[in-house]
């Protein structure tokens, strides 16, 4: 249970309200300023009212959490919502029979003009920029993402999978990603989902300086996320060829492949022209799920694609840690059925603030990137791939030849030492960085053991 929920439950048990001191007496482990911050959020969310001033100020519950029609959990009160978002929430919480069936609205996408239409107003974009700044804006694209990759693989893989109902704990995810140890009692599908996230994140981070919003990137991103999870493997990385239905929604996506193809090209063309990284990020979080270009795994694809502009700009990532599934699904349903972005936008802003808080301490302890490794990153990757795929060749000889062809004499010894160090540390968890398959690595390692 979160602190906000604890505070709300305590206040619900005292209809007359409590002062801050009285509330802290019941929560002695809570820091006063932390309690004040969460109370402010509950007030903004219109779940709690404050009466009086100074030490006599009392807090009391003014509304209980709204209950959706399906009987699930209410929208979390600690996520601040605008009046427009509450309007959307009131609509999607009606029974399915009370909501009007709708299809894909082409004008929703067609009306959007990059750098003239804004889903995120300028003050909000500035706020997000301040929250996500890492101090590495001038560094090559992907520098910050590579620096935090080990932590990012765990956080984003776990949180995004959790939004799909995956029951892996964060500790389970650490064991799987860092040690290759699948959790006991979990379905193979859940393990595969986590591993697919890992591969997809590596694909984006390691290629942040070259990938963009185009078909090649999007189809390969989907393929990485969908591997071994779809009934028809041919649907991995392929634009949808058949109709789909959306659970718990009256939205009916397009079913004609030709139309989906056409609109996907239009979507990607518009996304690629958006200059602001946060607007670009939010745009793909809106329009990829709405179009449903793939047979399945559309929302997962959109969540990772939404991070690409942040990786490229060396901003903090959007990990979705702490985002409740019922909040995310209802925000997306509001988008599907009303083509309104306010609820998803409020959730995006809250989730990004939460993500940046998670990475604030980590940001302060990051070492500066090795300039030599950064300068020769492409050669290091190419050399390691060549060594591993040429199983019978002498690794040191291959490395020496590569370095002599590409590197000035003064830096050859240091670059060669870097490549050899990378080879010695090579393991299954970093193969995607070099475009290698586990089977290629296993064959190479077996050949080295025979020498």
DRENDO-1510 file (C-alpha; in Angstrom, 1 decimal, always signed):
<recs>
REC; n; res; u; v; w
REC; 1; UNK; +0.0; +0.0; +0.0 .
REC; 2; UNK; +1.4; +3.5; -0.8 .
REC; 3; UNK; +1.8; +6.3; +1.6 .
REC; 4; UNK; -1.0; +8.3; -0.1 .
REC; 5; UNK; -3.4; +5.3; +0.4 .
REC; 6; UNK; -2.3; +4.9; +4.0 .
REC; 7; UNK; -3.0; +8.6; +4.8 .
REC; 8; UNK; -6.3; +8.5; +2.9 .
REC; 9; UNK; -7.5; +5.4; +4.8 .
REC; 10; UNK; -6.6; +7.0; +8.2 .
REC; 11; UNK; -8.5; +10.2; +7.3 .
REC; 12; UNK; -11.5; +8.1; +6.1 .
REC; 13; UNK; -11.7; +6.6; +9.6 .
REC; 14; UNK; -12.0; +10.1; +11.1 .
REC; 15; UNK; -14.9; +12.0; +9.5 .
REC; 16; UNK; -14.1; +15.2; +11.5 .
REC; 17; UNK; -10.6; +15.2; +10.1 .
REC; 18; UNK; -7.2; +15.4; +11.6 .
REC; 19; UNK; -4.5; +18.0; +12.0 .
REC; 20; UNK; -1.1; +17.2; +10.5 .
REC; 21; UNK; +0.3; +16.5; +14.0 .
REC; 22; UNK; -2.5; +14.1; +14.7 .
REC; 23; UNK; -2.0; +12.3; +11.4 .
REC; 24; UNK; +1.7; +12.0; +12.0 .
REC; 25; UNK; +1.1; +10.4; +15.5 .
REC; 26; UNK; -0.6; +7.6; +13.6 .
REC; 27; UNK; +2.2; +7.4; +11.1 .
REC; 28; UNK; +5.4; +8.0; +13.2 .
REC; 29; UNK; +7.7; +6.7; +10.4 .
REC; 30; UNK; +6.6; +9.4; +7.9 .
REC; 31; UNK; +8.6; +12.6; +7.5 .
REC; 32; UNK; +6.5; +15.7; +8.0 .
REC; 33; UNK; +7.4; +17.3; +4.7 .
REC; 34; UNK; +6.7; +14.0; +2.8 .
REC; 35; UNK; +3.2; +13.9; +4.5 .
REC; 36; UNK; +2.6; +17.5; +3.5 .
REC; 37; UNK; +3.5; +16.8; -0.1 .
REC; 38; UNK; +1.2; +13.8; -0.4 .
REC; 39; UNK; -1.6; +15.7; +1.3 .
REC; 40; UNK; -1.2; +18.5; -1.2 .
REC; 41; UNK; -1.6; +16.0; -4.0 .
REC; 42; UNK; -4.7; +14.5; -2.4 .
REC; 43; UNK; -6.2; +18.0; -2.1 .
REC; 44; UNK; -5.4; +18.7; -5.7 .
REC; 45; UNK; -7.0; +15.4; -6.7 .
REC; 46; UNK; -10.1; +16.6; -4.7 .
REC; 47; UNK; -10.1; +13.6; -2.4 .
REC; 48; UNK; -9.1; +15.6; +0.7 .
REC; 49; UNK; -10.1; +19.1; +1.9 .
REC; 50; UNK; -8.1; +21.3; +4.2 .
REC; 51; UNK; -9.8; +23.6; +6.7 .
REC; 52; UNK; -8.2; +26.3; +8.9 .
REC; 53; UNK; -4.7; +27.6; +9.1 .
REC; 54; UNK; -1.4; +27.0; +10.9 .
REC; 55; UNK; -1.3; +24.2; +13.5 .
REC; 56; UNK; -5.1; +24.1; +13.6 .
REC; 57; UNK; -5.4; +23.2; +9.9 .
REC; 58; UNK; -7.4; +20.0; +9.6 .
REC; 59; UNK; -7.6; +17.5; +6.8 .
REC; 60; UNK; -10.7; +15.5; +6.0 .
REC; 61; UNK; -11.9; +13.2; +3.2 .
REC; 62; UNK; -14.5; +14.8; +0.9 .
REC; 63; UNK; -15.0; +12.0; -1.6 .
REC; 64; UNK; -14.3; +8.3; -1.9 .
REC; 65; UNK; -12.5; +7.0; -4.9 .
REC; 66; UNK; -14.9; +6.5; -7.8 .
REC; 67; UNK; -15.6; +2.8; -8.6 .
REC; 68; UNK; -15.6; +1.8; -12.3 .
REC; 69; UNK; -18.5; -0.2; -13.7 .
REC; 70; UNK; -16.5; -3.4; -13.9 .
REC; 71; UNK; -16.1; -3.4; -10.1 .
REC; 72; UNK; -12.3; -2.9; -10.3 .
REC; 73; UNK; -10.2; -0.5; -8.3 .
REC; 74; UNK; -10.8; +3.2; -8.5 .
REC; 75; UNK; -8.5; +5.6; -10.2 .
REC; 76; UNK; -5.7; +6.4; -7.7 .
REC; 77; UNK; -6.4; +9.6; -5.8 .
REC; 78; UNK; -2.7; +10.5; -5.6 .
REC; 79; UNK; -2.5; +11.1; -9.4 .
REC; 80; UNK; -3.6; +14.7; -9.9 .
REC; 81; UNK; -6.4; +15.0; -12.6 .
REC; 82; UNK; -7.8; +18.0; -14.4 .
REC; 83; UNK; -11.5; +18.6; -14.8 .
REC; 84; UNK; -11.3; +17.4; -18.4 .
REC; 85; UNK; -9.6; +14.2; -17.2 .
REC; 86; UNK; -12.4; +13.6; -14.6 .
REC; 87; UNK; -14.9; +14.1; -17.4 .
REC; 88; UNK; -13.2; +11.3; -19.4 .
REC; 89; UNK; -13.0; +9.1; -16.4 .
REC; 90; UNK; -16.7; +9.5; -15.7 .
REC; 91; UNK; -17.5; +8.4; -19.2 .
REC; 92; UNK; -15.2; +5.3; -19.4 .
REC; 93; UNK; -16.5; +4.2; -15.9 .
REC; 94; UNK; -20.0; +3.7; -17.4 .
REC; 95; UNK; -21.0; +0.1; -18.3 .
REC; 96; UNK; -20.1; -0.9; -21.8 .
REC; 97; UNK; -23.8; -0.8; -22.8 .
REC; 98; UNK; -24.0; +2.9; -22.0 .
REC; 99; UNK; -21.1; +3.8; -24.2 .
REC; 100; UNK; -21.5; +4.5; -27.9 .
REC; 101; UNK; -19.5; +2.1; -30.2 .
REC; 102; UNK; -16.9; +4.0; -32.3 .
REC; 103; UNK; -14.4; +3.3; -35.0 .
REC; 104; UNK; -11.1; +4.8; -36.0 .
REC; 105; UNK; -11.3; +8.6; -36.6 .
REC; 106; UNK; -8.9; +9.5; -39.4 .
REC; 107; UNK; -9.2; +13.2; -38.7 .
REC; 108; UNK; -7.7; +12.7; -35.2 .
REC; 109; UNK; -4.3; +12.0; -36.9 .
REC; 110; UNK; -4.8; +14.2; -39.9 .
REC; 111; UNK; -5.6; +17.3; -37.9 .
REC; 112; UNK; -2.3; +17.1; -36.1 .
REC; 113; UNK; +0.4; +19.4; -37.6 .
REC; 114; UNK; +3.9; +18.8; -36.2 .
REC; 115; UNK; +5.3; +21.7; -34.3 .
REC; 116; UNK; +2.0; +23.6; -34.7 .
REC; 117; UNK; -0.4; +21.3; -32.9 .
REC; 118; UNK; +0.6; +20.6; -29.3 .
REC; 119; UNK; -0.8; +17.9; -27.0 .
REC; 120; UNK; +1.6; +19.1; -24.3 .
REC; 121; UNK; +1.4; +22.9; -23.8 .
REC; 122; UNK; +4.7; +24.9; -23.6 .
REC; 123; UNK; +4.7; +25.3; -19.8 .
REC; 124; UNK; +4.2; +21.6; -19.4 .
REC; 125; UNK; +7.0; +20.8; -21.8 .
REC; 126; UNK; +9.3; +23.2; -19.9 .
REC; 127; UNK; +8.3; +21.5; -16.6 .
REC; 128; UNK; +9.0; +18.0; -18.1 .
REC; 129; UNK; +12.4; +19.2; -19.4 .
REC; 130; UNK; +13.4; +20.5; -16.0 .
REC; 131; UNK; +12.4; +17.3; -14.4 .
REC; 132; UNK; +14.2; +15.1; -16.9 .
REC; 133; UNK; +17.4; +17.1; -17.4 .
REC; 134; UNK; +20.6; +14.9; -16.9 .
REC; 135; UNK; +23.3; +17.4; -17.8 .
REC; 136; UNK; +24.3; +15.4; -20.8 .
REC; 137; UNK; +22.2; +17.2; -23.4 .
REC; 138; UNK; +25.3; +18.0; -25.5 .
REC; 139; UNK; +26.6; +14.4; -25.4 .
REC; 140; UNK; +26.1; +12.0; -28.4 .
REC; 141; UNK; +22.6; +10.5; -28.6 .
REC; 142; UNK; +22.1; +7.6; -26.2 .
REC; 143; UNK; +25.0; +8.5; -23.9 .
REC; 144; UNK; +22.8; +8.7; -20.7 .
REC; 145; UNK; +20.7; +5.6; -21.7 .
REC; 146; UNK; +23.9; +3.5; -22.0 .
REC; 147; UNK; +25.2; +4.8; -18.7 .
REC; 148; UNK; +22.0; +3.7; -16.8 .
REC; 149; UNK; +21.3; +0.7; -19.0 .
REC; 150; UNK; +21.7; -2.0; -16.3 .
REC; 151; UNK; +19.1; -0.3; -14.1 .
REC; 152; UNK; +16.9; +0.7; -17.0 .
REC; 153; UNK; +16.6; -2.9; -18.3 .
REC; 154; UNK; +15.2; -4.0; -14.9 .
REC; 155; UNK; +12.9; -1.0; -14.2 .
REC; 156; UNK; +11.3; -0.6; -17.6 .
REC; 157; UNK; +11.1; -4.3; -18.4 .
REC; 158; UNK; +9.4; -5.0; -15.0 .
REC; 159; UNK; +7.0; -2.0; -15.0 .
REC; 160; UNK; +5.9; -2.2; -18.6 .
REC; 161; UNK; +5.3; -6.0; -18.3 .
REC; 162; UNK; +3.4; -5.4; -15.0 .
REC; 163; UNK; +1.0; -3.2; -17.0 .
REC; 164; UNK; +0.2; -6.3; -19.1 .
REC; 165; UNK; -0.7; -8.4; -16.0 .
REC; 166; UNK; +2.8; -9.9; -15.6 .
REC; 167; UNK; +3.2; -11.2; -12.1 .
REC; 168; UNK; +7.0; -11.2; -11.9 .
REC; 169; UNK; +8.2; -9.1; -8.9 .
REC; 170; UNK; +11.0; -6.7; -9.3 .
REC; 171; UNK; +13.4; -9.1; -7.6 .
REC; 172; UNK; +12.3; -11.9; -10.0 .
REC; 173; UNK; +13.1; -9.5; -12.8 .
REC; 174; UNK; +16.6; -8.7; -11.5 .
REC; 175; UNK; +17.3; -12.5; -11.2 .
REC; 176; UNK; +16.1; -13.1; -14.7 .
REC; 177; UNK; +17.9; -10.2; -16.4 .
REC; 178; UNK; +21.1; -10.2; -14.5 .
REC; 179; UNK; +21.5; -13.9; -13.9 .
REC; 180; UNK; +19.3; -15.6; -16.4 .
REC; 181; UNK; +17.3; -17.3; -13.6 .
REC; 182; UNK; +13.6; -17.7; -14.4 .
REC; 183; UNK; +11.2; -17.3; -11.4 .
REC; 184; UNK; +9.7; -20.5; -10.0 .
REC; 185; UNK; +6.0; -21.0; -10.6 .
REC; 186; UNK; +5.7; -18.4; -13.3 .
REC; 187; UNK; +4.3; -19.0; -16.8 .
REC; 188; UNK; +6.8; -19.2; -19.6 .
REC; 189; UNK; +4.9; -16.4; -21.3 .
REC; 190; UNK; +5.7; -14.1; -18.4 .
REC; 191; UNK; +9.4; -14.9; -18.6 .
REC; 192; UNK; +9.4; -14.4; -22.3 .
REC; 193; UNK; +7.7; -11.1; -22.0 .
REC; 194; UNK; +10.4; -9.8; -19.6 .
REC; 195; UNK; +13.2; -11.0; -21.8 .
REC; 196; UNK; +11.6; -9.5; -24.9 .
REC; 197; UNK; +11.4; -6.1; -23.1 .
REC; 198; UNK; +15.1; -6.4; -22.3 .
REC; 199; UNK; +16.0; -7.1; -26.0 .
REC; 200; UNK; +13.8; -4.3; -27.2 .
REC; 201; UNK; +15.3; -1.7; -24.8 .
REC; 202; UNK; +18.8; -2.7; -25.7 .
REC; 203; UNK; +17.9; -2.3; -29.4 .
REC; 204; UNK; +16.7; +1.3; -28.8 .
REC; 205; UNK; +19.5; +2.4; -26.4 .
REC; 206; UNK; +22.4; +0.9; -28.3 .
REC; 207; UNK; +21.2; +2.4; -31.6 .
REC; 208; UNK; +19.8; +5.7; -30.3 .
REC; 209; UNK; +22.1; +7.6; -32.5 .
REC; 210; UNK; +20.9; +6.0; -35.7 .
REC; 211; UNK; +17.3; +4.8; -35.2 .
REC; 212; UNK; +14.2; +7.1; -35.7 .
REC; 213; UNK; +10.5; +7.0; -36.3 .
REC; 214; UNK; +10.4; +5.0; -39.4 .
REC; 215; UNK; +9.1; +1.6; -40.5 .
REC; 216; UNK; +12.4; -0.2; -40.0 .
REC; 217; UNK; +12.7; +0.9; -36.3 .
REC; 218; UNK; +9.1; +0.3; -35.4 .
REC; 219; UNK; +8.7; -3.1; -37.1 .
REC; 220; UNK; +11.9; -4.3; -35.5 .
REC; 221; UNK; +10.9; -2.9; -32.1 .
REC; 222; UNK; +7.6; -4.8; -32.3 .
REC; 223; UNK; +9.4; -8.0; -33.5 .
REC; 224; UNK; +11.7; -7.8; -30.4 .
REC; 225; UNK; +8.7; -7.4; -28.0 .
REC; 226; UNK; +6.6; -10.0; -29.8 .
REC; 227; UNK; +9.1; -12.8; -30.2 .
REC; 228; UNK; +7.5; -16.2; -29.3 .
REC; 229; UNK; +4.4; -14.5; -27.9 .
REC; 230; UNK; +1.9; -14.4; -30.8 .
REC; 231; UNK; -0.2; -17.3; -32.0 .
REC; 232; UNK; +1.1; -16.7; -35.6 .
REC; 233; UNK; +4.8; -16.0; -35.6 .
REC; 234; UNK; +4.4; -14.3; -39.0 .
REC; 235; UNK; +2.8; -11.4; -37.2 .
REC; 236; UNK; +6.0; -10.5; -35.3 .
REC; 237; UNK; +7.2; -7.2; -36.8 .
REC; 238; UNK; +4.4; -7.2; -39.5 .
REC; 239; UNK; +1.6; -4.7; -40.0 .
REC; 240; UNK; -1.7; -6.2; -39.0 .
REC; 241; UNK; -3.5; -8.3; -41.6 .
REC; 242; UNK; -6.8; -8.9; -39.8 .
REC; 243; UNK; -9.4; -7.3; -37.6 .
REC; 244; UNK; -8.9; -7.1; -33.8 .
REC; 245; UNK; -11.1; -6.3; -30.8 .
REC; 246; UNK; -10.3; -4.2; -27.8 .
REC; 247; UNK; -11.2; -5.8; -24.4 .
REC; 248; UNK; -13.5; -3.7; -22.1 .
REC; 249; UNK; -14.0; -1.1; -24.8 .
REC; 250; UNK; -16.5; -0.2; -27.5 .
REC; 251; UNK; -13.7; +1.0; -29.8 .
REC; 252; UNK; -13.3; -0.9; -33.1 .
REC; 253; UNK; -10.0; -0.3; -34.9 .
REC; 254; UNK; -9.5; -0.4; -38.6 .
REC; 255; UNK; -9.5; -3.8; -40.2 .
REC; 256; UNK; -8.3; -3.1; -43.8 .
REC; 257; UNK; -4.5; -3.7; -44.1 .
REC; 258; UNK; -4.1; -1.1; -46.9 .
REC; 259; UNK; -5.7; +1.6; -44.7 .
REC; 260; UNK; -3.5; +0.6; -41.7 .
REC; 261; UNK; -0.4; +0.7; -43.9 .
REC; 262; UNK; -1.3; +4.2; -45.2 .
REC; 263; UNK; -2.0; +5.6; -41.8 .
REC; 264; UNK; +1.0; +4.1; -40.2 .
REC; 265; UNK; +3.2; +5.8; -42.8 .
REC; 266; UNK; +1.4; +9.1; -42.1 .
REC; 267; UNK; +1.8; +8.6; -38.3 .
REC; 268; UNK; +5.5; +7.9; -38.6 .
REC; 269; UNK; +6.1; +10.8; -41.0 .
REC; 270; UNK; +4.4; +13.2; -38.5 .
REC; 271; UNK; +6.2; +11.7; -35.5 .
REC; 272; UNK; +9.6; +12.1; -37.2 .
REC; 273; UNK; +9.0; +15.9; -37.7 .
REC; 274; UNK; +8.1; +16.7; -34.1 .
REC; 275; UNK; +11.0; +18.7; -32.7 .
REC; 276; UNK; +10.3; +18.6; -29.0 .
REC; 277; UNK; +11.3; +15.2; -27.4 .
REC; 278; UNK; +8.4; +15.2; -24.9 .
REC; 279; UNK; +5.8; +16.1; -27.5 .
REC; 280; UNK; +7.2; +13.4; -29.8 .
REC; 281; UNK; +7.2; +10.9; -27.0 .
REC; 282; UNK; +3.6; +11.6; -26.0 .
REC; 283; UNK; +2.4; +11.7; -29.7 .
REC; 284; UNK; +3.5; +8.1; -30.2 .
REC; 285; UNK; +2.0; +7.0; -26.9 .
REC; 286; UNK; -1.3; +8.4; -28.2 .
REC; 287; UNK; -1.4; +7.4; -31.9 .
REC; 288; UNK; +0.3; +4.0; -31.9 .
REC; 289; UNK; -2.2; +2.3; -29.6 .
REC; 290; UNK; -5.1; +4.2; -31.3 .
REC; 291; UNK; -4.1; +2.9; -34.8 .
REC; 292; UNK; -3.4; -0.7; -33.5 .
REC; 293; UNK; -1.0; -1.3; -36.4 .
REC; 294; UNK; +0.0; -4.8; -35.1 .
REC; 295; UNK; -2.0; -8.0; -34.3 .
REC; 296; UNK; -1.1; -7.5; -30.6 .
REC; 297; UNK; +1.5; -5.9; -28.3 .
REC; 298; UNK; +0.6; -2.4; -29.6 .
REC; 299; UNK; +0.7; -0.7; -26.1 .
REC; 300; UNK; +4.0; -2.2; -25.2 .
REC; 301; UNK; +5.4; -1.0; -28.5 .
REC; 302; UNK; +4.1; +2.5; -27.8 .
REC; 303; UNK; +5.6; +2.6; -24.3 .
REC; 304; UNK; +9.1; +1.7; -25.5 .
REC; 305; UNK; +8.8; +3.9; -28.6 .
REC; 306; UNK; +7.8; +6.8; -26.3 .
REC; 307; UNK; +11.2; +6.5; -24.7 .
REC; 308; UNK; +13.2; +6.8; -28.0 .
REC; 309; UNK; +13.1; +10.6; -28.1 .
REC; 310; UNK; +14.2; +10.7; -24.5 .
REC; 311; UNK; +17.1; +8.4; -25.1 .
REC; 312; UNK; +18.1; +10.4; -28.1 .
REC; 313; UNK; +18.0; +13.7; -26.1 .
REC; 314; UNK; +19.8; +12.1; -23.1 .
REC; 315; UNK; +16.8; +12.8; -20.9 .
REC; 316; UNK; +15.6; +10.7; -18.0 .
REC; 317; UNK; +13.6; +7.7; -19.2 .
REC; 318; UNK; +9.9; +7.1; -18.7 .
REC; 319; UNK; +9.9; +3.7; -16.9 .
REC; 320; UNK; +6.2; +3.5; -15.8 .
REC; 321; UNK; +7.3; +2.5; -12.3 .
REC; 322; UNK; +4.3; +2.8; -10.0 .
REC; 323; UNK; +1.7; +3.3; -12.7 .
REC; 324; UNK; -1.4; +1.3; -11.8 .
REC; 325; UNK; -2.7; -0.9; -14.5 .
REC; 326; UNK; -6.3; +0.2; -14.0 .
REC; 327; UNK; -5.3; +3.9; -14.4 .
REC; 328; UNK; -3.3; +3.2; -17.5 .
REC; 329; UNK; -6.0; +1.1; -19.2 .
REC; 330; UNK; -8.7; +3.6; -18.5 .
REC; 331; UNK; -6.7; +6.5; -19.8 .
REC; 332; UNK; -6.1; +4.5; -23.0 .
REC; 333; UNK; -9.8; +3.6; -23.3 .
REC; 334; UNK; -10.7; +7.3; -23.0 .
REC; 335; UNK; -8.3; +7.9; -25.9 .
REC; 336; UNK; -9.9; +5.1; -27.9 .
REC; 337; UNK; -13.5; +6.0; -27.4 .
REC; 338; UNK; -13.3; +9.8; -27.2 .
REC; 339; UNK; -10.1; +10.7; -29.0 .
REC; 340; UNK; -9.3; +12.8; -26.0 .
REC; 341; UNK; -5.8; +12.9; -24.6 .
REC; 342; UNK; -6.2; +14.7; -21.2 .
REC; 343; UNK; -6.4; +11.7; -18.9 .
REC; 344; UNK; -3.5; +10.0; -20.6 .
REC; 345; UNK; -1.6; +13.3; -20.5 .
REC; 346; UNK; -2.1; +13.7; -16.7 .
REC; 347; UNK; -1.0; +10.1; -16.2 .
REC; 348; UNK; +2.1; +10.7; -18.5 .
REC; 349; UNK; +3.2; +13.7; -16.5 .
REC; 350; UNK; +2.7; +12.0; -13.1 .
REC; 351; UNK; +4.5; +8.9; -14.4 .
REC; 352; UNK; +7.4; +10.9; -15.7 .
REC; 353; UNK; +7.8; +12.8; -12.5 .
REC; 354; UNK; +7.9; +9.5; -10.6 .
REC; 355; UNK; +10.5; +8.1; -13.0 .
REC; 356; UNK; +12.8; +11.1; -12.7 .
REC; 357; UNK; +12.6; +10.8; -8.9 .
REC; 358; UNK; +13.7; +7.2; -9.1 .
REC; 359; UNK; +16.7; +8.2; -11.2 .
REC; 360; UNK; +17.7; +11.4; -9.4 .
REC; 361; UNK; +20.1; +9.7; -6.9 .
REC; 362; UNK; +21.4; +7.4; -9.7 .
REC; 363; UNK; +22.1; +10.4; -11.9 .
REC; 364; UNK; +24.3; +12.0; -9.2 .
REC; 365; UNK; +26.5; +8.9; -8.9 .
REC; 366; UNK; +27.1; +8.2; -12.6 .
REC; 367; UNK; +30.7; +8.3; -13.8 .
REC; 368; UNK; +31.6; +10.3; -16.8 .
REC; 369; UNK; +31.7; +8.1; -20.0 .
REC; 370; UNK; +35.2; +7.0; -21.1 .
REC; 371; UNK; +35.9; +9.4; -24.0 .
REC; 372; UNK; +38.1; +6.8; -25.9 .
REC; 373; UNK; +35.3; +4.2; -25.6 .
REC; 374; UNK; +32.8; +6.7; -26.7 .
REC; 375; UNK; +34.9; +7.8; -29.7 .
REC; 376; UNK; +35.5; +4.3; -30.9 .
REC; 377; UNK; +32.2; +2.7; -29.9 .
REC; 378; UNK; +31.3; +1.7; -33.5 .
REC; 379; UNK; +34.7; +0.0; -34.1 .
REC; 380; UNK; +34.4; -1.8; -30.8 .
REC; 381; UNK; +31.0; -3.2; -31.7 .
REC; 382; UNK; +32.1; -4.1; -35.2 .
REC; 383; UNK; +35.3; -5.8; -34.0 .
REC; 384; UNK; +33.5; -7.9; -31.4 .
REC; 385; UNK; +30.9; -9.0; -33.8 .
REC; 386; UNK; +33.6; -10.0; -36.4 .
REC; 387; UNK; +35.5; -12.0; -33.7 .
REC; 388; UNK; +32.5; -13.9; -32.5 .
REC; 389; UNK; +31.1; -14.7; -35.9 .
REC; 390; UNK; +34.5; -15.9; -37.3 .
REC; 391; UNK; +34.7; -18.9; -35.0 .
REC; 392; UNK; +37.9; -20.4; -36.2 .
REC; 393; UNK; +39.9; -17.2; -36.6 .
REC; 394; UNK; +42.4; -16.0; -34.0 .
REC; 395; UNK; +40.6; -13.3; -32.0 .
REC; 396; UNK; +43.7; -11.2; -31.2 .
REC; 397; UNK; +44.8; -11.2; -34.8 .
REC; 398; UNK; +41.3; -10.1; -36.0 .
REC; 399; UNK; +41.3; -7.3; -33.5 .
REC; 400; UNK; +44.8; -6.1; -34.4 .
REC; 401; UNK; +43.9; -6.0; -38.1 .
REC; 402; UNK; +40.7; -4.0; -37.4 .
REC; 403; UNK; +42.6; -1.5; -35.2 .
REC; 404; UNK; +45.4; -1.0; -37.7 .
REC; 405; UNK; +43.0; -0.3; -40.5 .
REC; 406; UNK; +40.9; +2.3; -38.5 .
REC; 407; UNK; +42.8; +3.8; -35.6 .
REC; 408; UNK; +45.6; +6.3; -35.7 .
REC; 409; UNK; +48.9; +5.0; -34.5 .
REC; 410; UNK; +48.9; +7.0; -31.2 .
REC; 411; UNK; +45.6; +5.4; -30.0 .
REC; 412; UNK; +46.0; +1.8; -31.4 .
REC; 413; UNK; +47.3; +0.2; -28.2 .
REC; 414; UNK; +44.6; +1.7; -26.0 .
REC; 415; UNK; +41.7; +0.9; -28.4 .
REC; 416; UNK; +42.9; -2.6; -28.8 .
REC; 417; UNK; +43.0; -3.0; -25.1 .
REC; 418; UNK; +39.4; -1.8; -24.8 .
REC; 419; UNK; +38.2; -4.3; -27.4 .
REC; 420; UNK; +40.0; -7.2; -25.7 .
REC; 421; UNK; +38.5; -6.1; -22.4 .
REC; 422; UNK; +35.0; -6.1; -23.9 .
REC; 423; UNK; +35.6; -9.6; -25.3 .
REC; 424; UNK; +36.7; -10.9; -21.9 .
REC; 425; UNK; +33.5; -9.5; -20.3 .
REC; 426; UNK; +31.2; -10.7; -23.1 .
REC; 427; UNK; +28.1; -12.6; -21.8 .
REC; 428; UNK; +24.6; -13.4; -22.9 .
REC; 429; UNK; +23.1; -10.3; -21.3 .
REC; 430; UNK; +25.0; -7.9; -23.7 .
REC; 431; UNK; +24.8; -9.8; -27.0 .
REC; 432; UNK; +22.1; -7.5; -28.5 .
REC; 433; UNK; +24.6; -4.6; -28.1 .
REC; 434; UNK; +26.7; -6.3; -30.8 .
REC; 435; UNK; +24.0; -7.7; -32.9 .
REC; 436; UNK; +24.8; -11.2; -31.9 .
REC; 437; UNK; +22.6; -14.2; -31.3 .
REC; 438; UNK; +23.0; -16.6; -28.3 .
REC; 439; UNK; +23.7; -19.5; -30.7 .
REC; 440; UNK; +26.6; -17.5; -32.2 .
REC; 441; UNK; +28.1; -16.7; -28.8 .
REC; 442; UNK; +27.7; -20.3; -27.7 .
REC; 443; UNK; +29.6; -21.6; -30.8 .
REC; 444; UNK; +32.4; -19.1; -30.3 .
REC; 445; UNK; +32.8; -19.8; -26.7 .
REC; 446; UNK; +32.9; -23.5; -27.4 .
REC; 447; UNK; +35.6; -22.9; -30.0 .
REC; 448; UNK; +37.7; -20.9; -27.5 .
REC; 449; UNK; +37.5; -23.7; -24.9 .
REC; 450; UNK; +38.8; -26.2; -27.5 .
REC; 451; UNK; +41.9; -24.1; -28.2 .
</recs>
